């Protein structure tokens, strides 16, 4: 005779213990306008500061490394679309680049970075855009976090 042991699992079903995600468009749009603002509106202040610092470091680090040429909607259109989720700051930077640093008569004779610095700066700023896009989706499809329990030691 074969003996079969039955394992009893007393844990609750994890799908019932996790709150469902809700679509909240206002924090999503706020996060698209200013990195971290959506999470700030949701009451997650620490996460909002971390998002703002991370996206800001990547974006301004990319501008520092590659110069203002790192954001260019004319020559680097694909990278520009990756940079757009950072928010209006990308549009202002591109506007300044097109108005001040590009010469009207010949569009390819502008101020460019030397060597690979321009490419690295573009990659940094595009990484900031993708990172903020993830934060926008997290703020727009928000799941309330369970309250932490304080235990006596």
C-alpha positions, 0 to 999 in steps of 0.5 A: 500500500502506498501512503500519500501525505497531504500537505496543509497550507494555512496561508491565505490566498495572496490574491485576496490579501493584495488590494486591486490596482485602481486607475487614477489619472490625476496623479499620472498626469501630475507625474508626467508634468513633474517627476515625483509629483504624482506619488506626492499627491498619493501621499507617498512622499519618500517615494516621490522624493526618490523619483524626483532625485533619480530622474533629475540626476539622470536628466541633468547629468545627461545635460552636463555630460553631453551638453544641450545637444543631448536633447534634439528633436530634429536630429535625434527624433527617436531619442527625443520621444524617449526623453519626452516623459521627463516632462515640459523640461525636455520641451524647454530644453529642446526649444532652447537648443533649436532657437539658440544653438542651431543655425538657420541656414544649415541645420547640421552645423550647430553646437555638438559634443566632442567624441562620445559625450553627446551619445552618453548624454543622450542615453542618460536623458533618455534613461530619465524619460523611461524611468519617469514613464515607469513612475507615471504608470505606477502613479496612474495605476496605483495600488494602496500599500498595506499599513505597517504593523508596529510590534512590541519587542 
